[in-house]
Amino acid sequence: MSDLASVSRMASGGSPWKGYALVAIVIVIVLATTGVWNPWPQVWGWVNTSEPIAGGAARWQTRIGGSPQSVSIVEDAVVVEYRTSVEAYGLTAGVKLWDSDADWAAIAGDGANAVVATGRLLTKGYQVLDPRTGAQLRADTEATAVWTYRNALLDLHCAKGGDCALTAWAPRGTKPLWSVDTGGIGFVLNAANPDLPDTRRLTADRVDDDVARPRLMPSLIGLPDDGKVRVIDTATGRVVQIAQPAADQRIAIAGGRVLTVTGVARDGTCYYGVVATDPPSSAPVWQREGLNLRTAENGSNCKQENDPAGGEDVVLGVDPTGREELLAGHDGRILWRGERDEKVLTVNDNYAVIRSADSGTLRGHNLSRGKNGWSRPAGENAAAALTPYAVILTSRKPERVVALVPSSGRVLADVRTDAVVFAVAAGGMIAVSGRDMAYLPFT
């Protein structure tokens, strides 16, 4: 041993303590490799110990398989989508229930009727799984794209020649509800929920963009087709119009109407107009000159590349004086008009969250009653997102997440956390920070 100590002192420049440390490391490595004693699992377990996402507010917290693409609460299961797989955890205790290889996953249905649709990128077909067990309920081998709703699932099949058919299913159905030929439109539509010409949701910092999914299937949907839009009545499964917008126009569908937005560049600015029709008729149901639905980016070229913001029926616009307003898509009624510099942070068909002109106050506006339901101070960098179950407010310094009843503003949860809210249900919400996921119940 004296010889070993001498070697250690020489290797460490003459310091006996450094030599002893080197000897200790060598001994530990020998013991670990021979299976006598291995401390590394305990060491790495200590290094990887997670901090609580929201203090003591979580019912449970668990490590997950990576950074999620999406998270959904499906009755008593939590479905987590990654880039190459999907997993499910129990809502009661966060125990892993099942996993499956998949490049995408989306939820259709609601409650006990809900399912998980999964598939592979660049591969035709998809599977319909039970969210609690992962058992396969139905499989398809030819679909190129899938859209999932609270009351239906749509899939698109395209033959080799390019002719396509759109088919509607009940979420757990085994026979189609209807099917309609749609022409050769499938090459740009693939995987789960590819974008359609409708409205886009206003989302919030640290709240996932799809937190409010799945929504109800709208009465009309539009499928893009080489510059045209094939408008399909989802109640009957018929193509009711093929809309052909001009170069200075954009088509959006909201409230069961086809909105044609025109933006003309003149005098260094853009002049807008909106016409709403009820297909197959081309007669206007309503129209507005000077209504800017923010379909074009700032600038004078008026190139419209964005869908208007809103809910399924409600759209957000700006009047010629620069004041924001919310309109009913089906008849064009003004549901709310703001004062100058007031801003809509989020909106659905029932409520809107509005930030005051001085940015110091948030208030919840009931669109059906035409009045405010609640008001509260706005935190720094306040943001908001609406879900069917709660308004989610986020702020900075300190990082904070608050969940409110949309109608009254009653506090359901108020936690300090920098986590991202991925899913909201009637009883609580799922927050994710890194590879940690927690369930934060409502009170």
Salt bridges, closest charged atoms under 4 A:
ASP76 OD2 - ARG132 NH1 3.66
GLU87 OE2 - LYS96 NZ 3.15
ASP99 OD2 - LYS96 NZ 3.15
ASP103 OD1 - ARG120 NH1 3.07
ASP130 OD2 - ARG172 NH2 2.90
ASP140 OD2 - HIS157 NE2 2.77
ASP155 OD1 - HIS157 ND1 3.33
ASP198 OD2 - ARG215 NH2 2.88
ASP205 OD2 - ARG206 NE 3.97
ASP205 OD2 - ARG396 NH2 2.92
ASP210 OD1 - ARG213 NE 3.33
ASP225 OD2 - ARG230 NE 2.67
ASP278 OD1 - ARG257 NH1 3.72
GLU305 OE2 - LYS303 NZ 3.41
ASP307 OD1 - ARG250 NH2 3.04
GLU312 OE2 - ARG201 NH2 3.50
GLU312 OE2 - ARG215 NH1 3.14
ASP313 OD2 - HIS330 ND1 3.04
ASP319 OD2 - ARG337 NE 3.74
GLU324 OE2 - ARG294 NH1 2.88
GLU325 OE2 - ARG288 NH2 2.66
GLU325 OE1 - ARG337 NH2 2.98
ASP331 OD2 - HIS330 NE2 3.28
ASP331 OD2 - ARG333 NE 2.67
GLU342 OE2 - ARG363 NH1 2.88
GLU399 OE2 - ARG396 NH1 3.53
ASP414 OD2 - ARG400 NH2 2.65
ASP436 OD2 - ARG63 NH1 3.36
